[in-house]
Amino acid sequence: MQIEVVTLFPPMIAEALRFGVVGRALASGRLRVGTEDPRDHTCDPHRTVDDRPYGGGPGMVLKPGPMLAAIRAAAARLPAGSPRVCLSAQGERFTQAHARELAGLPGLLLVAARYEGMDERVIELGIDRELSIGDYVLSGGELPALTVIDAVARLLPGVLGDERSSAFDSFSDGLLDWPHYTRPEVFEGLEVPKVLLSGNHADIDRWRLAQAVWRTWRRRPELILGRELPPEAQRLLNEFLAAEADGEDDRG
Ligand code: 4GO
């Protein structure tokens, strides 16, 4: 897959992608990431990319000319039809479903704005879709763009080894993750749950699913409400609800 990022700070993208799973995806060629700097599409000696907002008010707005030229230059390196996505707090909330959808594409263009944002006409002319990583305001779109790249890269074929298949991820089945433990067996007086030492893989799988269902119900009930759970997960949730009604309080 090829991803292009339009950014005033190309090193912020390149440096952040050098590490871990994404770094290896790049090294192996399964993912390619390029950048395009709008400043390279200016004509004045000061290489000006921002200007004062029409209507007044604080802050600066990205000038449309250099932004759109950068978007077009980056898009020209991608397969035709690659979506042009801008990261902004006004966008649709980015989810694992978006990550899966984008990971199925050969190309993706991400546009990271700065200052107060882009001239609205650039969004009209050069952006297909706006995504937001959450309800907070950041000083630039680079961290959201990196978030999207990370979430997408780890879903590309061959990027995670089979021993760490993304099929087992929290959210791949719409539930939160179960708790994880490694050695030692007792740490600062806290023991690893006995079932995980039992070697009984059916029991372990059942325990993990129960933990995932109970935690999700406790912490993020909206992930369960309004959807159908697989039968075994639903059975575990019913067990949890029955125990809760009995006043037990040792789950999730
Ligand atoms: C994206 C971009 C927040 C998000 C941003 C988000 N803030 N929640 N700020 O995904 C305009 C200039 C957008 C700075 C950028």
Residues whose N, C-alpha, C, O or C-beta is under 5 A from the ligand:
A	BS01	4GO	L87 S88 A89 A113 R114 Y115 E116 G117 L131 S132 I133 G134 Y136 V137 L138 S139 G140 G141 P144
